[in-house]
Amino acid sequence: MVTQNVLPTAQVAVRGAVQKTFIDATVLSGFMDLQHLQGLIGEYLDTLDPAARARADALAHATRAYVAGLGPFMPAGVVVRQPIAGPHIDALTANPLFQQMFGQRPHQFSYVDLTQLVALQPWVEPRNDPMPATEPELLDFALPQSWEVAAEVGFTPPAGPLQILTSNPALQGINVKMEPGGRIVISAPEHPNLFNVVHFNGRHYLRNGYHRAVDALVAGRTEFPALVTQALFAEDVALPGIGPFNFGYVATLARPPLLTDFVSPACMTARVRERRYGLLVGLDVKPLNIGI
């Protein structure tokens, strides 16, 4: 296990100024030029004094030098055990949301080799979640059946708007459910939080589950259960939101960023802005007069 480079703590915010929320993150700086690194952690770097900023630039340069010396990537035997079957998988595939999102394209549940997965997300927030001890627990960890999304909800009475914020960059709408007694429940849509690997043109890319994967690597585990899907187009691989590696660029690299680079000298520990994705919901209330 390689000790990662760590940047100094940011300066204390000026009283009365806007407070920006940062989180500690492991950043694949070795695969970024100065411009792209600035785009990811620039707001944090701007909080550093000149000496600390110079040290940060030196750390980033060292990670680029390490990556420049890496040899080509030749994947082989990424899927190590297949297929995974049983009641847990049956419950997942019976979910209508699973059928909607994955049922129309080739897919399988298999164990994959984490060391051969290409990374499209350039940073992770270390969680250090303990690895499950049994196979049923591992399946539930990697392929959970509960897909509810935690959300921060705000409402301005009496007529809104309603604000919903989550950590899910794919948030596009809301769920509305009518309960007995006339109560209306509005919530963030479910998100199939499955460890999802996408195969395209001979490489396997991780699309969802980065924190779990890095925690597994730190714990010494390399085989991990996954939903493996087959991409038909490049658009099926690229991650949503602002910030991931450009898929078109990564796909052309002889040595693309891999999951294992998160636990190597290819990365540095810095701070990134905490990101939330959300929407505003307006409530248009009008009287409805119905004659009897």
Backbone as CSV, one residue per row, in Angstrom:
resi,resn,N_x,N_y,N_z,CA_x,CA_y,CA_z,C_x,C_y,C_z
1,MET,0.858,-1.197,0.000,0.000,0.000,0.000,0.888,1.238,0.000
2,VAL,0.691,2.104,-0.972,1.525,3.285,-1.095,0.900,4.437,-0.336
3,THR,1.703,5.124,0.470,1.197,6.293,1.176,0.976,7.414,0.181
4,GLN,-0.212,7.986,0.182,-0.541,9.012,-0.796,-0.032,10.374,-0.346
5,ASN,0.236,11.214,-1.339,0.640,12.579,-1.054,-0.540,13.342,-0.493
6,VAL,-0.310,14.149,0.528,-1.389,14.866,1.199,-1.091,16.353,1.177
7,LEU,-2.088,17.120,0.741,-1.941,18.565,0.709,-2.223,19.157,2.088
8,PRO,-1.700,20.330,2.385,-1.974,20.971,3.667,-3.416,21.415,3.779
9,THR,-3.859,21.634,5.008,-5.223,22.085,5.255,-5.416,23.499,4.716
10,ALA,-6.607,23.782,4.188,-6.892,25.101,3.648,-6.887,26.149,4.744
11,GLN,-6.638,27.397,4.352,-6.663,28.493,5.302,-8.071,28.673,5.868
12,VAL,-8.154,29.203,7.065,-9.446,29.471,7.678,-10.172,30.537,6.862
13,ALA,-11.469,30.305,6.614,-12.236,31.251,5.813,-12.347,32.598,6.514
14,VAL,-12.371,33.648,5.711,-12.511,34.997,6.243,-13.916,35.176,6.796
15,ARG,-14.006,35.755,7.994,-15.316,35.949,8.605,-16.183,36.841,7.715
16,GLY,-17.407,36.433,7.508,-18.329,37.206,6.688,-18.287,36.837,5.220
17,ALA,-17.321,36.002,4.815,-17.232,35.587,3.416,-18.077,34.344,3.179
18,VAL,-18.334,34.036,1.901,-19.094,32.852,1.552,-18.293,31.613,1.949
19,GLN,-18.925,30.693,2.653,-18.250,29.494,3.114,-18.399,28.399,2.055
20,LYS,-17.290,27.889,1.546,-17.313,26.826,0.557,-17.031,25.496,1.261
21,THR,-17.815,24.480,0.915,-17.685,23.184,1.561,-16.790,22.276,0.728
22,PHE,-15.684,21.825,1.337,-14.764,20.920,0.672,-14.763,19.573,1.393
23,ILE,-14.445,18.523,0.650,-14.301,17.192,1.240,-12.940,16.633,0.828
24,ASP,-12.353,15.834,1.717,-11.089,15.175,1.390,-11.329,14.158,0.283
25,ALA,-10.428,14.126,-0.678,-10.605,13.233,-1.818,-9.259,12.727,-2.317
26,THR,-9.284,11.528,-2.882,-8.132,10.970,-3.578,-8.313,11.256,-5.060
27,VAL,-7.367,11.977,-5.653,-7.508,12.519,-7.002,-6.471,11.886,-7.926
28,LEU,-6.909,11.430,-9.092,-5.994,10.855,-10.077,-5.290,11.963,-10.852
29,SER,-4.514,12.757,-10.148,-3.851,13.914,-10.744,-2.816,13.522,-11.785
30,GLY,-2.284,12.311,-11.702,-1.275,11.884,-12.662,-1.791,11.775,-14.079
31,PHE,-3.106,11.713,-14.228,-3.712,11.607,-15.555,-4.313,12.931,-16.016
32,MET,-3.996,14.028,-15.322,-4.544,15.338,-15.665,-3.433,16.336,-15.919
33,ASP,-3.622,17.166,-16.935,-2.708,18.287,-17.095,-3.127,19.382,-16.119
34,LEU,-2.357,20.463,-16.093,-2.601,21.524,-15.121,-3.996,22.116,-15.269
35,GLN,-4.452,22.290,-16.504,-5.757,22.911,-16.739,-6.888,22.057,-16.169
36,HIS,-6.835,20.755,-16.398,-7.920,19.898,-15.923,-7.860,19.698,-14.412
37,LEU,-6.671,19.656,-13.854,-6.564,19.565,-12.404,-7.105,20.829,-11.751
38,GLN,-6.835,21.964,-12.377,-7.364,23.228,-11.872,-8.887,23.215,-11.905
39,GLY,-9.454,22.610,-12.937,-10.907,22.543,-13.029,-11.519,21.695,-11.945
40,LEU,-10.777,20.701,-11.453,-11.316,19.800,-10.434,-11.090,20.321,-9.023
41,ILE,-9.876,20.792,-8.726,-9.570,21.201,-7.346,-9.088,22.648,-7.278
42,GLY,-9.340,23.408,-8.347,-8.841,24.783,-8.395,-9.366,25.671,-7.282
43,GLU,-10.640,25.511,-6.924,-11.207,26.355,-5.863,-10.500,26.115,-4.536
44,TYR,-10.125,24.855,-4.297,-9.383,24.551,-3.080,-7.955,25.089,-3.165
45,LEU,-7.308,24.893,-4.298,-5.933,25.380,-4.445,-5.854,26.885,-4.230
46,ASP,-6.895,27.591,-4.625,-6.906,29.046,-4.469,-6.966,29.476,-3.008
47,THR,-7.314,28.549,-2.099,-7.354,28.896,-0.680,-5.989,28.754,-0.015
48,LEU,-5.013,28.168,-0.735,-3.699,27.918,-0.163,-2.793,29.135,-0.290
49,ASP,-1.882,29.294,0.657,-0.899,30.376,0.548,0.132,29.987,-0.512
50,PRO,0.981,30.918,-0.966,1.910,30.625,-2.068,2.815,29.425,-1.814
51,ALA,3.320,29.268,-0.603,4.213,28.143,-0.313,3.469,26.819,-0.414
52,ALA,2.256,26.762,0.148,1.466,25.540,0.086,1.050,25.236,-1.354
53,ARG,0.748,26.265,-2.120,0.376,26.073,-3.528,1.554,25.507,-4.316
54,ALA,2.754,25.977,-4.013,3.937,25.456,-4.692,4.147,23.977,-4.370
55,ARG,3.891,23.588,-3.125,4.023,22.184,-2.747,2.970,21.334,-3.461
56,ALA,1.772,21.878,-3.593,0.707,21.159,-4.296,1.077,20.945,-5.758
57,ASP,1.625,21.967,-6.395,2.035,21.837,-7.795,3.132,20.797,-7.940
58,ALA,4.045,20.743,-6.973,5.130,19.759,-7.017,4.589,18.334,-6.860
59,LEU,3.601,18.157,-5.980,2.989,16.848,-5.802,2.296,16.393,-7.083
60,ALA,1.577,17.301,-7.711,0.880,16.961,-8.953,1.879,16.582,-10.041
61,HIS,2.982,17.314,-10.114,4.010,17.012,-11.107,4.592,15.619,-10.865
62,ALA,4.794,15.248,-9.609,5.342,13.932,-9.294,4.398,12.817,-9.731
63,THR,3.091,13.023,-9.575,2.140,11.998,-10.000,2.133,11.858,-11.523
64,ARG,2.284,12.971,-12.250,2.343,12.904,-13.713,3.603,12.170,-14.164
65,ALA,4.697,12.412,-13.471,5.944,11.725,-13.811,5.801,10.223,-13.604
66,TYR,5.101,9.826,-12.546,4.875,8.396,-12.300,4.049,7.781,-13.426
67,VAL,2.963,8.431,-13.809,2.085,7.898,-14.850,2.817,7.822,-16.188
68,ALA,3.682,8.792,-16.455,4.427,8.798,-17.720,5.303,7.560,-17.868
69,GLY,5.677,6.927,-16.767,6.522,5.746,-16.817,5.770,4.427,-16.850
70,LEU,4.442,4.465,-16.862,3.650,3.233,-16.864,3.587,2.633,-18.267
71,GLY,3.590,1.308,-18.343,3.503,0.627,-19.626,2.079,0.511,-20.117
72,PRO,1.890,0.014,-21.343,0.537,-0.132,-21.910,-0.311,-1.089,-21.086
73,PHE,-1.612,-0.916,-21.198,-2.580,-1.746,-20.483,-3.104,-2.808,-21.432
74,MET,-2.964,-4.076,-21.057,-3.427,-5.189,-21.880,-4.403,-6.033,-21.060
75,PRO,-5.703,-5.733,-21.117,-6.673,-6.469,-20.287,-6.811,-7.920,-20.739
76,ALA,-7.018,-8.789,-19.751,-7.229,-10.209,-20.051,-7.921,-10.865,-18.868
77,GLY,-8.995,-11.585,-19.141,-9.689,-12.298,-18.080,-10.315,-11.393,-17.048
78,VAL,-10.970,-10.326,-17.495,-11.583,-9.388,-16.553,-12.724,-10.056,-15.800
79,VAL,-13.549,-10.807,-16.509,-14.630,-11.560,-15.866,-14.031,-12.867,-15.371
80,VAL,-14.005,-13.044,-14.055,-13.299,-14.185,-13.475,-14.234,-15.313,-13.050
81,ARG,-15.478,-15.006,-12.730,-16.457,-16.032,-12.361,-17.823,-15.624,-12.881
82,GLN,-18.478,-16.521,-13.571,-19.800,-16.202,-14.088,-20.607,-17.490,-14.253
83,PRO,-21.927,-17.391,-14.306,-22.680,-16.227,-13.860,-22.983,-16.317,-12.364
84,ILE,-23.479,-15.227,-11.785,-23.996,-15.245,-10.424,-25.500,-15.454,-10.521
85,ALA,-26.019,-16.393,-9.774,-27.458,-16.686,-9.821,-27.963,-16.896,-8.402
86,GLY,-29.309,-16.933,-8.274,-29.907,-17.177,-6.979,-30.998,-16.180,-6.661
87,PRO,-31.610,-16.290,-5.483,-32.727,-15.413,-5.110,-32.383,-13.931,-5.115
88,HIS,-31.153,-13.587,-4.697,-30.772,-12.177,-4.653,-30.807,-11.575,-6.059
89,ILE,-30.236,-12.269,-7.022,-30.212,-11.785,-8.400,-31.619,-11.793,-8.992
90,ASP,-32.404,-12.818,-8.658,-33.777,-12.889,-9.167,-34.587,-11.674,-8.710
91,ALA,-34.385,-11.255,-7.448,-35.119,-10.100,-6.931,-34.706,-8.822,-7.657
92,LEU,-33.428,-8.692,-7.983,-32.963,-7.505,-8.705,-33.573,-7.445,-10.099
93,THR,-33.498,-8.535,-10.814,-33.955,-8.525,-12.207,-35.476,-8.424,-12.316
94,ALA,-36.190,-8.770,-11.240,-37.652,-8.661,-11.264,-38.125,-7.228,-11.031
95,ASN,-37.248,-6.360,-10.561,-37.618,-4.977,-10.308,-37.906,-4.274,-11.632
96,PRO,-39.069,-3.634,-11.776,-39.394,-2.957,-13.041,-38.368,-1.897,-13.440
97,LEU,-37.749,-1.222,-12.456,-36.751,-0.212,-12.781,-35.511,-0.859,-13.393
98,PHE,-35.144,-2.042,-12.898,-34.017,-2.757,-13.496,-34.334,-3.101,-14.945
99,GLN,-35.532,-3.604,-15.177,-35.916,-3.961,-16.539,-35.903,-2.741,-17.459
100,GLN,-36.334,-1.609,-16.915,-36.365,-0.383,-17.709,-34.961,0.081,-18.090
101,MET,-34.021,-0.025,-17.166,-32.689,0.527,-17.392,-31.723,-0.460,-18.039
102,PHE,-31.850,-1.751,-17.708,-30.855,-2.711,-18.173,-31.429,-3.879,-18.972
103,GLY,-32.744,-4.053,-18.910,-33.329,-5.254,-19.497,-33.235,-5.340,-21.002
104,GLN,-33.068,-4.201,-21.684,-33.072,-4.194,-23.143,-31.690,-4.314,-23.762
105,ARG,-30.654,-4.466,-22.926,-29.307,-4.609,-23.476,-28.647,-5.852,-22.882
106,PRO,-27.667,-6.434,-23.570,-27.004,-7.633,-23.032,-26.377,-7.351,-21.668
107,HIS,-26.608,-8.256,-20.718,-26.041,-8.075,-19.385,-25.902,-9.426,-18.691
108,GLN,-25.046,-9.453,-17.677,-24.872,-10.643,-16.858,-24.350,-10.215,-15.486
109,PHE,-24.590,-11.050,-14.492,-24.036,-10.823,-13.159,-22.838,-11.757,-13.002
110,SER,-21.667,-11.172,-12.755,-20.436,-11.946,-12.707,-19.479,-11.330,-11.698
111,TYR,-18.477,-12.116,-11.291,-17.366,-11.574,-10.526,-16.335,-11.020,-11.512
112,VAL,-15.816,-9.830,-11.216,-14.833,-9.199,-12.089,-13.546,-8.940,-11.315
113,ASP,-12.465,-8.778,-12.073,-11.164,-8.456,-11.514,-11.042,-6.942,-11.409
114,LEU,-11.067,-6.414,-10.184,-11.026,-4.966,-9.978,-9.766,-4.331,-10.550
115,THR,-8.681,-5.074,-10.613,-7.416,-4.490,-11.055,-7.393,-4.193,-12.545
116,GLN,-8.411,-4.658,-13.279,-8.423,-4.446,-14.729,-9.556,-3.526,-15.191
117,LEU,-10.167,-2.828,-14.256,-11.261,-1.930,-14.622,-10.724,-0.525,-14.885
118,VAL,-11.189,0.073,-15.977,-10.791,1.436,-16.334,-11.644,2.428,-15.554
119,ALA,-11.000,3.452,-15.016,-11.681,4.461,-14.200,-12.062,5.667,-15.049
120,LEU,-13.318,6.070,-14.969,-13.781,7.292,-15.625,-14.021,8.409,-14.620
121,GLN,-14.156,8.066,-13.359,-14.319,9.071,-12.301,-12.929,9.428,-11.773
122,PRO,-12.559,10.716,-11.770,-11.180,11.095,-11.437,-10.885,11.235,-9.955
123,TRP,-11.868,11.054,-9.084,-11.613,11.185,-7.648,-12.607,10.326,-6.876
124,VAL,-12.201,9.954,-5.668,-13.102,9.272,-4.743,-12.920,9.880,-3.361
125,GLU,-13.963,9.815,-2.585,-13.912,10.241,-1.184,-13.683,8.996,-0.329
126,PRO,-12.520,8.869,0.308,-12.247,7.653,1.097,-13.322,7.414,2.151
127,ARG,-13.870,6.178,2.174,-14.924,5.840,3.127,-14.457,4.798,4.131
128,ASN,-13.559,3.921,3.683,-13.042,2.855,4.554,-14.154,1.980,5.124
129,ASP,-15.138,1.678,4.272,-16.194,0.759,4.693,-15.608,-0.640,4.873
130,PRO,-15.980,-1.356,5.931,-15.479,-2.720,6.121,-16.033,-3.651,5.058
131,MET,-15.207,-4.593,4.618,-15.637,-5.557,3.616,-16.471,-6.666,4.257
132,PRO,-17.588,-7.036,3.639,-18.418,-8.124,4.169,-17.630,-9.423,4.231
133,ALA,-17.994,-10.260,5.191,-17.256,-11.500,5.420,-17.820,-12.682,4.645
134,THR,-19.120,-12.645,4.322,-19.748,-13.775,3.642,-20.197,-13.376,2.248
135,GLU,-20.417,-14.357,1.395,-20.831,-14.066,0.021,-22.208,-13.388,-0.034
136,PRO,-23.226,-13.834,0.728,-24.502,-13.108,0.694,-24.354,-11.642,1.106
137,GLU,-23.520,-11.378,2.106,-23.304,-9.995,2.536,-22.577,-9.201,1.456
138,LEU,-21.639,-9.843,0.774,-20.913,-9.167,-0.296,-21.840,-8.839,-1.459
139,LEU,-22.742,-9.748,-1.793,-23.711,-9.484,-2.857,-24.591,-8.290,-2.507
140,ASP,-25.022,-8.216,-1.249,-25.871,-7.108,-0.830,-25.098,-5.797,-0.803
141,PHE,-23.802,-5.864,-0.543,-22.945,-4.678,-0.525,-22.708,-4.151,-1.941
142,ALA,-22.414,-5.054,-2.867,-22.106,-4.654,-4.241,-23.354,-4.454,-5.087
143,LEU,-24.386,-5.250,-4.807,-25.608,-5.239,-5.625,-26.825,-5.114,-4.715
144,PRO,-26.982,-3.960,-4.035,-28.077,-3.822,-3.065,-29.445,-3.822,-3.734
145,GLN,-30.424,-4.327,-3.010,-31.792,-4.348,-3.528,-32.549,-3.069,-3.188
146,SER,-32.095,-2.330,-2.188,-32.733,-1.058,-1.829,-32.072,0.070,-2.607
147,TRP,-32.892,0.807,-3.378,-32.355,1.835,-4.267,-32.840,3.239,-3.908
148,GLU,-33.318,3.409,-2.697,-33.768,4.744,-2.291,-32.583,5.695,-2.223
149,VAL,-32.822,6.949,-2.592,-31.776,7.963,-2.626,-31.990,8.955,-1.494
150,ALA,-30.974,9.124,-0.657,-31.067,10.132,0.403,-31.079,11.518,-0.236
151,ALA,-31.950,12.385,0.259,-32.104,13.708,-0.342,-32.241,14.779,0.731
152,GLU,-31.730,15.957,0.405,-31.954,17.141,1.234,-33.131,17.893,0.615
153,VAL,-34.157,18.106,1.412,-35.391,18.699,0.893,-35.679,20.005,1.616
154,GLY,-35.982,21.031,0.843,-36.379,22.306,1.409,-37.675,22.774,0.771
155,PHE,-38.491,23.464,1.547,-39.788,23.926,1.036,-40.070,25.316,1.572
156,THR,-40.483,26.187,0.668,-40.853,27.544,1.056,-42.372,27.646,1.108
157,PRO,-42.965,27.684,2.310,-44.434,27.739,2.396,-44.943,29.111,1.963
158,PRO,-46.195,29.200,1.522,-47.166,28.097,1.474,-47.199,27.371,0.135
159,ALA,-46.607,27.938,-0.933,-46.772,27.356,-2.265,-45.452,26.972,-2.926
160,GLY,-44.385,26.890,-2.155,-43.122,26.454,-2.729,-42.245,27.603,-3.189
161,PRO,-41.168,27.288,-3.922,-40.918,25.992,-4.554,-40.364,24.960,-3.578
162,LEU,-40.392,23.711,-4.030,-39.802,22.584,-3.322,-38.421,22.336,-3.918
163,GLN,-37.401,22.264,-3.072,-36.036,22.043,-3.544,-35.567,20.662,-3.089
164,ILE,-35.079,19.867,-4.049,-34.574,18.526,-3.762,-33.123,18.458,-4.206
165,LEU,-32.219,18.118,-3.284,-30.795,18.002,-3.580,-30.318,16.604,-3.201
166,THR,-29.527,15.977,-4.072,-28.958,14.659,-3.799,-27.519,14.635,-4.310
167,SER,-26.843,13.518,-4.059,-25.497,13.312,-4.586,-25.523,12.557,-5.909
168,ASN,-26.710,12.322,-6.449,-26.865,11.553,-7.681,-26.862,12.481,-8.899
169,PRO,-25.803,12.451,-9.734,-25.753,13.345,-10.896,-26.782,13.002,-11.960
170,ALA,-27.410,11.829,-11.861,-28.409,11.435,-12.845,-29.814,11.890,-12.462
171,LEU,-29.943,12.695,-11.405,-31.267,13.152,-10.980,-31.923,13.981,-12.079
172,GLN,-33.065,13.528,-12.564,-33.751,14.214,-13.663,-35.203,14.556,-13.352
173,GLY,-35.782,13.932,-12.350,-37.181,14.171,-12.068,-37.520,13.795,-10.649
174,ILE,-38.800,13.622,-10.370,-39.252,13.284,-9.028,-40.224,12.109,-9.086
175,ASN,-40.391,11.460,-7.944,-41.424,10.439,-7.778,-42.597,11.048,-7.024
176,VAL,-43.795,10.802,-7.496,-45.003,11.279,-6.828,-45.893,10.067,-6.568
177,LYS,-46.254,9.862,-5.300,-47.051,8.692,-4.931,-48.238,9.132,-4.079
178,MET,-49.412,8.606,-4.378,-50.612,8.891,-3.605,-50.809,7.779,-2.580
179,GLU,-50.863,8.170,-1.309,-51.063,7.210,-0.243,-52.526,7.213,0.201
180,PRO,-52.956,6.152,0.905,-54.328,6.131,1.420,-54.600,7.355,2.292
181,GLY,-55.812,7.892,2.152,-56.181,9.072,2.920,-55.901,10.372,2.195
182,GLY,-55.385,10.283,0.958,-55.169,11.487,0.165,-53.815,12.147,0.348
183,ARG,-52.910,11.533,1.084,-51.578,12.123,1.264,-50.739,11.898,0.012
184,ILE,-50.073,12.963,-0.445,-49.204,12.906,-1.614,-47.756,12.938,-1.137
185,VAL,-46.976,11.960,-1.560,-45.569,11.863,-1.170,-44.699,12.158,-2.389
186,ILE,-43.840,13.172,-2.271,-42.896,13.535,-3.324,-41.496,13.170,-2.853
187,SER,-40.729,12.465,-3.679,-39.393,12.032,-3.287,-38.478,11.994,-4.499
188,ALA,-37.173,11.870,-4.226,-36.210,11.684,-5.309,-36.413,10.306,-5.923
189,PRO,-36.237,10.171,-7.225,-36.412,8.855,-7.857,-35.405,7.845,-7.331
190,GLU,-35.763,6.582,-7.376,-34.829,5.531,-7.012,-33.671,5.493,-8.003
191,HIS,-32.503,5.117,-7.506,-31.317,4.996,-8.346,-30.746,3.598,-8.162
192,PRO,-30.678,2.785,-9.225,-30.134,1.424,-9.093,-28.640,1.485,-8.744
193,ASN,-28.358,1.477,-7.450,-26.984,1.679,-6.989,-26.191,0.377,-7.056
194,LEU,-26.149,-0.201,-8.250,-25.462,-1.469,-8.459,-24.026,-1.230,-8.891
195,PHE,-23.139,-2.132,-8.473,-21.764,-2.076,-8.964,-21.815,-2.460,-10.438
196,ASN,-21.666,-1.461,-11.300,-21.952,-1.627,-12.719,-20.688,-1.424,-13.558
197,VAL,-20.333,-2.462,-14.299,-19.188,-2.436,-15.205,-19.717,-2.503,-16.633
198,VAL,-19.169,-1.656,-17.509,-19.622,-1.608,-18.899,-18.490,-2.062,-19.816
199,HIS,-18.792,-3.015,-20.686,-17.805,-3.518,-21.646,-18.003,-2.827,-22.990
200,PHE,-16.887,-2.326,-23.539,-16.965,-1.638,-24.836,-15.595,-1.710,-25.503
201,ASN,-15.562,-2.229,-26.711,-14.335,-2.295,-27.511,-13.156,-2.920,-26.760
202,GLY,-13.421,-4.032,-26.067,-12.342,-4.787,-25.458,-11.914,-4.343,-24.076
203,ARG,-12.509,-3.268,-23.562,-12.171,-2.806,-22.218,-13.415,-2.765,-21.347
204,HIS,-13.205,-2.910,-20.035,-14.294,-2.842,-19.066,-14.141,-1.566,-18.240
205,TYR,-15.171,-0.738,-18.278,-15.152,0.561,-17.595,-16.095,0.506,-16.397
206,LEU,-15.669,1.088,-15.281,-16.546,1.138,-14.119,-17.472,2.336,-14.239
207,ARG,-18.770,2.068,-14.207,-19.747,3.147,-14.364,-20.359,3.569,-13.030
208,ASN,-20.456,2.655,-12.082,-21.025,2.999,-10.777,-20.428,2.087,-9.707
209,GLY,-20.066,2.692,-8.550,-19.549,1.918,-7.435,-18.090,2.183,-7.104
210,TYR,-17.601,3.388,-7.384,-16.178,3.689,-7.208,-15.715,3.575,-5.757
211,HIS,-16.505,4.098,-4.831,-16.070,4.065,-3.440,-15.997,2.636,-2.914
212,ARG,-16.961,1.810,-3.275,-16.935,0.411,-2.860,-15.724,-0.310,-3.449
213,ALA,-15.413,-0.007,-4.714,-14.291,-0.674,-5.370,-12.969,-0.320,-4.714
214,VAL,-12.762,0.963,-4.410,-11.505,1.382,-3.793,-11.399,0.812,-2.380
215,ASP,-12.502,0.801,-1.644,-12.473,0.190,-0.311,-12.087,-1.290,-0.404
216,ALA,-12.593,-1.982,-1.431,-12.268,-3.393,-1.613,-10.778,-3.567,-1.923
217,LEU,-10.233,-2.716,-2.778,-8.809,-2.806,-3.106,-7.947,-2.550,-1.874
218,VAL,-8.330,-1.553,-1.077,-7.578,-1.249,0.141,-7.606,-2.441,1.085
219,ALA,-8.722,-3.163,1.113,-8.860,-4.329,1.989,-8.191,-5.575,1.415
220,GLY,-7.630,-5.465,0.211,-6.931,-6.599,-0.388,-7.795,-7.494,-1.247
221,ARG,-9.031,-7.084,-1.536,-9.924,-7.903,-2.359,-9.824,-7.440,-3.812
222,THR,-9.694,-8.377,-4.735,-9.634,-8.032,-6.156,-10.822,-8.579,-6.941
223,GLU,-11.481,-9.662,-6.456,-12.675,-10.171,-7.123,-13.913,-9.554,-6.486
224,PHE,-14.831,-9.088,-7.326,-15.975,-8.340,-6.809,-17.182,-8.620,-7.690
225,PRO,-18.368,-8.841,-7.085,-19.566,-9.096,-7.893,-20.054,-7.838,-8.587
226,ALA,-20.475,-7.995,-9.828,-20.856,-6.826,-10.625,-21.971,-7.169,-11.602
227,LEU,-22.702,-6.133,-11.965,-23.576,-6.207,-13.128,-22.734,-5.762,-14.321
228,VAL,-22.499,-6.669,-15.255,-21.682,-6.365,-16.432,-22.618,-6.168,-17.623
229,THR,-22.605,-4.969,-18.175,-23.459,-4.661,-19.317,-22.605,-4.434,-20.552
230,GLN,-23.210,-4.644,-21.703,-22.525,-4.438,-22.975,-22.992,-3.116,-23.580
231,ALA,-22.071,-2.190,-23.803,-22.421,-0.910,-24.405,-22.527,-1.071,-25.913
232,LEU,-23.527,-0.440,-26.479,-23.694,-0.446,-27.929,-23.055,0.783,-28.568
233,PHE,-23.015,1.876,-27.802,-22.445,3.119,-28.298,-21.561,3.738,-27.217
234,ALA,-20.665,4.640,-27.614,-19.793,5.310,-26.648,-20.602,6.055,-25.601
235,GLU,-21.766,6.580,-25.990,-22.613,7.320,-25.053,-23.105,6.441,-23.911
236,ASP,-23.095,5.124,-24.100,-23.533,4.210,-23.043,-22.475,4.046,-21.959
237,VAL,-21.262,4.538,-22.207,-20.157,4.359,-21.273,-19.904,5.610,-20.452
238,ALA,-19.934,6.780,-21.094,-19.570,8.039,-20.437,-20.421,8.287,-19.198
239,LEU,-19.785,8.830,-18.162,-20.487,9.134,-16.920,-21.250,10.447,-17.047
240,PRO,-22.402,10.571,-16.366,-23.156,11.823,-16.406,-22.512,12.881,-15.524
241,GLY,-22.938,14.110,-15.689,-22.466,15.184,-14.822,-21.196,15.836,-15.338
242,ILE,-20.723,16.818,-14.574,-19.525,17.585,-14.916,-18.366,17.093,-14.060
243,GLY,-17.243,16.760,-14.684,-16.072,16.379,-13.904,-15.425,15.064,-14.268
244,PRO,-16.162,14.030,-14.763,-15.505,12.761,-15.097,-14.508,12.928,-16.245
245,PHE,-13.592,11.950,-16.364,-12.694,11.923,-17.511,-13.524,11.832,-18.789
246,ASN,-13.075,12.522,-19.812,-13.732,12.452,-21.115,-13.536,11.049,-21.697
247,PHE,-14.633,10.353,-21.968,-14.509,8.977,-22.429,-13.762,8.884,-23.750
248,GLY,-14.026,9.803,-24.666,-13.346,9.772,-25.952,-11.835,9.858,-25.808
249,TYR,-11.379,10.607,-24.802,-9.944,10.741,-24.553,-9.391,9.475,-23.891
250,VAL,-10.064,9.005,-22.842,-9.583,7.837,-22.105,-9.524,6.608,-23.003
251,ALA,-10.496,6.464,-23.905,-10.561,5.284,-24.762,-9.371,5.189,-25.704
252,THR,-8.694,6.297,-25.971,-7.558,6.292,-26.896,-6.220,6.095,-26.193
253,LEU,-6.197,6.118,-24.867,-4.935,6.013,-24.139,-4.423,4.577,-24.119
254,ALA,-3.136,4.400,-24.413,-2.528,3.078,-24.295,-2.534,2.625,-22.839
255,ARG,-2.380,3.576,-21.938,-2.462,3.272,-20.504,-3.501,4.194,-19.873
256,PRO,-4.775,3.758,-19.864,-5.831,4.591,-19.286,-5.753,4.551,-17.761
257,PRO,-6.432,5.459,-17.073,-6.503,5.375,-15.610,-7.263,4.123,-15.196
258,LEU,-6.722,3.413,-14.219,-7.344,2.202,-13.706,-7.743,2.400,-12.254
259,LEU,-8.629,1.540,-11.774,-9.036,1.611,-10.371,-7.838,1.499,-9.436
260,THR,-6.873,0.647,-9.790,-5.705,0.448,-8.945,-4.867,1.717,-8.804
261,ASP,-5.036,2.668,-9.708,-4.271,3.912,-9.613,-4.703,4.750,-8.414
262,PHE,-5.882,4.468,-7.869,-6.323,5.185,-6.676,-5.514,4.789,-5.433
263,VAL,-4.784,3.690,-5.511,-3.949,3.267,-4.394,-2.500,3.178,-4.857
264,SER,-2.072,4.155,-5.644,-0.724,4.176,-6.197,-0.204,5.609,-6.215
265,PRO,1.073,5.807,-6.568,1.615,7.172,-6.680,1.032,7.984,-7.830
266,ALA,0.050,7.436,-8.558,-0.598,8.199,-9.622,-1.577,9.224,-9.082
267,CYS,-1.837,9.177,-7.778,-2.842,10.079,-7.217,-2.275,10.886,-6.058
268,MET,-2.983,11.926,-5.723,-2.654,12.760,-4.578,-3.929,12.977,-3.771
269,THR,-3.776,13.221,-2.491,-4.919,13.531,-1.648,-5.060,15.036,-1.554
270,ALA,-6.214,15.524,-1.956,-6.472,16.966,-1.954,-7.882,17.184,-1.422
271,ARG,-8.475,18.292,-1.795,-9.848,18.561,-1.391,-10.626,19.049,-2.607
272,VAL,-11.871,18.602,-2.719,-12.735,19.007,-3.817,-14.017,19.596,-3.245
273,ARG,-14.670,20.414,-4.053,-15.952,20.966,-3.625,-16.974,19.854,-3.521
274,GLU,-17.719,19.849,-2.427,-18.815,18.895,-2.284,-19.897,19.256,-3.292
275,ARG,-20.327,18.274,-4.054,-21.278,18.534,-5.130,-22.643,17.957,-4.802
276,ARG,-23.648,18.728,-5.117,-25.026,18.293,-4.967,-25.749,18.556,-6.280
277,TYR,-26.660,17.660,-6.632,-27.432,17.778,-7.856,-28.902,17.821,-7.466
278,GLY,-29.639,18.708,-8.090,-31.025,18.821,-7.656,-31.909,19.520,-8.652
279,LEU,-33.101,19.828,-8.176,-34.084,20.511,-9.011,-35.072,21.258,-8.122
280,LEU,-35.745,22.198,-8.730,-36.803,22.953,-8.066,-38.147,22.511,-8.615
281,VAL,-39.103,22.332,-7.717,-40.442,21.911,-8.110,-41.415,22.999,-7.685
282,GLY,-42.061,23.632,-8.644,-43.050,24.656,-8.342,-44.429,24.047,-8.132
283,LEU,-45.185,24.610,-7.214,-46.543,24.127,-6.943,-47.534,25.181,-7.422
284,ASP,-48.232,24.858,-8.486,-49.217,25.774,-9.053,-50.599,25.371,-8.522
285,VAL,-51.083,26.095,-7.522,-52.342,25.746,-6.864,-53.464,26.647,-7.392
286,LYS,-54.510,26.031,-7.953,-55.640,26.781,-8.488,-56.936,26.162,-8.001
287,PRO,-57.908,26.997,-7.652,-59.218,26.468,-7.249,-59.881,25.699,-8.396
288,LEU,-60.570,24.632,-8.064,-61.262,23.834,-9.046,-62.731,23.734,-8.628
289,ASN,-63.603,24.357,-9.403,-65.027,24.369,-9.081,-65.754,23.329,-9.940
290,ILE,-66.316,22.370,-9.272,-67.031,21.298,-9.969,-68.493,21.324,-9.550
291,GLY,-69.361,21.505,-10.502,-70.791,21.530,-10.184,-71.320,20.157,-9.818
292,ILE,-72.304,20.141,-8.960,-72.905,18.875,-8.535,-74.279,18.759,-9.171
